[in-house]
Each structure stands twice: as C-alpha cells, then as structure tokens.
C-alpha cells in the first residue's frame, strides 16, 4: 500500500499538468505536446504525428485534428475486477471500439503484463485488417514506457512512474483513455483505479464473484460487510478526495446473467442493489454468455464490425448482443457520447 501523503503530492502534479495542457489547448486551438518529467523514458512527442516509445512499438493511432467541441483532457475509463474470467477484456475491447467508431480518439493500455489479453486482441485486429485489406476504426494501443532508473527518487516506485508516463502520453493523443486491469491485486491496478474518472467492474452473476465486493450471510440474503476489492476502491476514492479530484463514477456490470428466472439470480439482484446503496456504485446489465464473443477474438473483431466484413444477416443472438453493447455504452454516461450504432 502506498503512502497517502506521497500519492497526494503525485496526483496534485497530474492535476497541474493536465490543467496546464487544457489551457494550452484552449489558447492554441490545436493538439500540442507537453513536457512532463515522468516521461523521460519516451521520445519527445511531435504535434500531429505518431509517438514511438523506446520499446520499438508504434501506437496504432491516426494523426487527427482536435474535433470541434471535444474535451481537451482525456476521460479515463478503468475496467477492473480482481477476479479473473469476469469479461474485463471483452468489455474493454467493445467499449473502446464503439467509441472509436463514433469518431472519438481512444487510447488503450493493458496492465496485465503477463497475459496482455487486450493487447493481443488489438494485435489480432491489426493483423486481420491488414490481411483482408480493411480499414476499420481501431483504438490506439500504448505500452508502458521504460523509465530511467536513475530518475526514480528514493522512496518512489518505478512502475508508478511508468504508468503516469503512459497516461501523460495518452492524454495528448486521445479523448478517452481506457485501462484494462489484471484479474489480480497489483500495485499498477491500485494506482490505475485511483486515476479513474469512470470505473467499470464486470461481475459474473455468481456469489463466488460477488465475494470480492462484499460478504453475505449463509443464506445469501444479507450483506455482512465489504470485501477486499470494495475496500481498495474506497481507498482510491479517499485518496482522490485528498487530492481534490472528482469522485469516481463506479459502474458494476452484471455479466453472464441467465435468461431464466432462477433463485440465485433473484438473490444476486437483491444483494447487489443493497450494496450499491451502501458503498455508492451504479449497476447495469452487461453481456450475456454468447459463443460470438469467443469467436471474435482470433480476428480482433467486435459485434459492430460484422457487417463491415460481409455478414449481411445477423442472427437474433447477434442483434441482442449489439443491443447489450448499446445499453452498456449508454449506461456509462460518458461525456459527449451518444450511442449511434
């Protein structure tokens, strides 16, 4: 756990940098680069051009002018849940691609440094589009830049600096930053949660998954207390408040909800509703369990790409899944976003 005093100082630096950047954008009316001491591990940004990190990878993002009326500072969406298999990467990919298709500039970052599911998803997409000669809206993918160990002050953490450097790079290149967190408790995930303007937590419709949010009695009827993940989000909220940042808008998604009326489903609905009032999150339906989601990954596609690759007749399952995605994007209530797909 990091020290609140240190975190407060660091987040104040973020606020100051992002505010200065927003002021520069208002004065100039164009995208501009900004200097940040934490981004010394990356090459200098050039306005209107791609940015290359020293890892040798190029973020796949088109150089675009700032759209009239668009936000000057990127809105950060964090998709997190310390339980694996909840559908975080599927939600991340579909939300990011939906925003890109609505002409928003989207930058993504995968903090699961071992599995890198979102990164693999986007790599599959680039490979497939290049193979088929297609040009579809695609979110940019950024990696954590390297940071010179010599620049890390005593008592500070190099991984924290890499994350902040990545956010600084993405902030200038996007309207929305989407960070996909690993299905485990890591320091990177902790810090990312505290940076979230919007936190999305996919949750399988199971008391096994719910146990990360709160504990219930033996009948599954009463919430007896918060659990580890809720406590971590609470700490992130407290640290943001100390730093003068806006509260996190926390949305819990009920994924893989069965279509039939079952006792477990009704109990889950009751305890989630109760917990939402106690600790302050909103709820929304997520994605049902569908084969189509597993089939899309190898080609890096989403539900919104099917017609573009020649699928002329969508099945009822496909239509229902698109509606679920539309409802999800609407429930996120992101600034300047109106689902039009």
SULQUIBEL-V859758 format. One record per residue. N is the residue number from 1. RES is the residue in three letters. SS is DSSP state (alpha for helix, beta for strand, coil for the rest). Layout:
<<N	RES	SS> <N	RES	SS>>
This chain:
<<1	UNK	coil> <2	UNK	coil> <3	UNK	coil> <4	UNK	alpha> <5	UNK	alpha> <6	UNK	alpha> <7	UNK	alpha> <8	UNK	alpha> <9	UNK	alpha> <10	UNK	alpha> <11	UNK	alpha> <12	UNK	alpha> <13	UNK	alpha> <14	UNK	alpha> <15	UNK	alpha> <16	UNK	alpha> <17	UNK	alpha> <18	UNK	alpha> <19	UNK	alpha> <20	UNK	alpha> <21	UNK	alpha> <22	UNK	alpha> <23	UNK	alpha> <24	UNK	alpha> <25	UNK	alpha> <26	UNK	alpha> <27	UNK	alpha> <28	UNK	alpha> <29	UNK	coil> <30	UNK	coil> <31	UNK	coil> <32	UNK	coil> <33	UNK	coil> <34	UNK	coil> <35	UNK	coil> <36	UNK	coil> <37	UNK	alpha> <38	UNK	alpha> <39	UNK	alpha> <40	UNK	coil> <41	UNK	coil> <42	UNK	beta> <43	UNK	coil> <44	UNK	coil> <45	UNK	coil> <46	UNK	coil> <47	UNK	coil> <48	UNK	coil> <49	UNK	coil> <50	UNK	coil> <51	UNK	coil> <52	UNK	beta> <53	UNK	beta> <54	UNK	coil> <55	UNK	coil> <56	UNK	coil> <57	UNK	coil> <58	UNK	beta> <59	UNK	coil> <60	UNK	coil> <61	UNK	coil> <62	UNK	coil> <63	UNK	coil> <64	UNK	coil> <65	UNK	coil> <66	UNK	coil> <67	UNK	coil> <68	UNK	coil> <69	UNK	coil> <70	UNK	coil> <71	UNK	coil> <72	UNK	coil> <73	UNK	coil> <74	UNK	coil> <75	UNK	beta> <76	UNK	beta> <77	UNK	beta> <78	UNK	beta> <79	UNK	beta> <80	UNK	coil> <81	UNK	coil> <82	UNK	coil> <83	UNK	coil> <84	UNK	coil> <85	UNK	coil> <86	UNK	coil> <87	UNK	coil> <88	UNK	alpha> <89	UNK	alpha> <90	UNK	alpha> <91	UNK	alpha> <92	UNK	alpha> <93	UNK	alpha> <94	UNK	alpha> <95	UNK	alpha> <96	UNK	alpha> <97	UNK	alpha> <98	UNK	alpha> <99	UNK	alpha> <100	UNK	alpha> <101	UNK	alpha> <102	UNK	coil> <103	UNK	coil> <104	UNK	coil> <105	UNK	coil> <106	UNK	beta> <107	UNK	beta> <108	UNK	beta> <109	UNK	beta> <110	UNK	beta> <111	UNK	coil> <112	UNK	coil> <113	UNK	coil> <114	UNK	coil> <115	UNK	coil> <116	UNK	coil> <117	UNK	alpha> <118	UNK	alpha> <119	UNK	alpha> <120	UNK	alpha> <121	UNK	alpha> <122	UNK	alpha> <123	UNK	alpha> <124	UNK	alpha> <125	UNK	alpha> <126	UNK	alpha> <127	UNK	alpha> <128	UNK	alpha> <129	UNK	alpha> <130	UNK	alpha> <131	UNK	alpha> <132	UNK	alpha> <133	UNK	coil> <134	UNK	coil> <135	UNK	coil> <136	UNK	coil> <137	UNK	coil> <138	UNK	coil> <139	UNK	coil> <140	UNK	beta> <141	UNK	beta> <142	UNK	beta> <143	UNK	coil> <144	UNK	coil> <145	UNK	coil> <146	UNK	coil> <147	UNK	coil> <148	UNK	coil> <149	UNK	alpha> <150	UNK	alpha> <151	UNK	alpha> <152	UNK	coil> <153	UNK	coil> <154	UNK	coil> <155	UNK	coil> <156	UNK	coil> <157	UNK	coil> <158	UNK	alpha> <159	UNK	alpha> <160	UNK	alpha> <161	UNK	alpha> <162	UNK	alpha> <163	UNK	alpha> <164	UNK	alpha> <165	UNK	alpha> <166	UNK	alpha> <167	UNK	alpha> <168	UNK	alpha> <169	UNK	alpha> <170	UNK	alpha> <171	UNK	alpha> <172	UNK	alpha> <173	UNK	alpha> <174	UNK	coil> <175	UNK	coil> <176	UNK	beta> <177	UNK	beta> <178	UNK	beta> <179	UNK	beta> <180	UNK	beta> <181	UNK	coil> <182	UNK	coil> <183	UNK	coil> <184	UNK	coil> <185	UNK	coil> <186	UNK	coil> <187	UNK	alpha> <188	UNK	alpha> <189	UNK	alpha> <190	UNK	alpha> <191	UNK	alpha> <192	UNK	alpha> <193	UNK	alpha> <194	UNK	alpha> <195	UNK	alpha> <196	UNK	coil> <197	UNK	coil> <198	UNK	beta> <199	UNK	beta> <200	UNK	beta> <201	UNK	beta> <202	UNK	beta> <203	UNK	beta> <204	UNK	beta> <205	UNK	coil> <206	UNK	coil> <207	UNK	alpha> <208	UNK	alpha> <209	UNK	alpha> <210	UNK	alpha> <211	UNK	coil> <212	UNK	coil> <213	UNK	coil> <214	UNK	beta> <215	UNK	beta> <216	UNK	beta> <217	UNK	coil> <218	UNK	coil> <219	UNK	coil> <220	UNK	coil> <221	UNK	coil> <222	UNK	coil> <223	UNK	beta> <224	UNK	beta> <225	UNK	beta> <226	UNK	beta> <227	UNK	coil> <228	UNK	alpha> <229	UNK	alpha> <230	UNK	alpha> <231	UNK	alpha> <232	UNK	alpha> <233	UNK	alpha> <234	UNK	alpha> <235	UNK	alpha> <236	UNK	alpha> <237	UNK	alpha> <238	UNK	alpha> <239	UNK	alpha> <240	UNK	alpha> <241	UNK	alpha> <242	UNK	alpha> <243	UNK	coil> <244	UNK	coil> <245	UNK	coil> <246	UNK	coil> <247	UNK	coil> <248	UNK	coil> <249	UNK	beta> <250	UNK	beta> <251	UNK	beta> <252	UNK	beta> <253	UNK	beta> <254	UNK	beta> <255	UNK	beta> <256	UNK	coil> <257	UNK	coil> <258	UNK	coil> <259	UNK	coil> <260	UNK	coil> <261	UNK	coil> <262	UNK	coil> <263	UNK	alpha> <264	UNK	alpha> <265	UNK	alpha> <266	UNK	alpha> <267	UNK	alpha> <268	UNK	alpha> <269	UNK	alpha> <270	UNK	alpha> <271	UNK	alpha> <272	UNK	alpha> <273	UNK	alpha> <274	UNK	alpha> <275	UNK	alpha> <276	UNK	alpha> <277	UNK	alpha> <278	UNK	alpha> <279	UNK	alpha> <280	UNK	coil> <281	UNK	coil> <282	UNK	beta> <283	UNK	beta> <284	UNK	beta> <285	UNK	beta> <286	UNK	coil> <287	UNK	coil> <288	UNK	coil> <289	UNK	coil> <290	UNK	coil> <291	UNK	alpha> <292	UNK	alpha> <293	UNK	alpha> <294	UNK	alpha> <295	UNK	alpha> <296	UNK	alpha> <297	UNK	alpha> <298	UNK	alpha> <299	UNK	alpha> <300	UNK	coil> <301	UNK	coil> <302	UNK	coil> <303	UNK	alpha> <304	UNK	alpha> <305	UNK	alpha> <306	UNK	coil> <307	UNK	alpha> <308	UNK	alpha> <309	UNK	alpha> <310	UNK	coil> <311	UNK	coil> <312	UNK	coil> <313	UNK	coil> <314	UNK	coil> <315	UNK	coil> <316	UNK	alpha> <317	UNK	alpha> <318	UNK	alpha> <319	UNK	alpha> <320	UNK	alpha> <321	UNK	alpha> <322	UNK	alpha> <323	UNK	alpha> <324	UNK	alpha> <325	UNK	alpha> <326	UNK	alpha> <327	UNK	alpha> <328	UNK	alpha> <329	UNK	alpha> <330	UNK	alpha> <331	UNK	alpha> <332	UNK	alpha> <333	UNK	coil> <334	UNK	coil> <335	UNK	coil> <336	UNK	coil> <337	UNK	coil> <338	UNK	coil> <339	UNK	coil> <340	UNK	coil> <341	UNK	coil>>
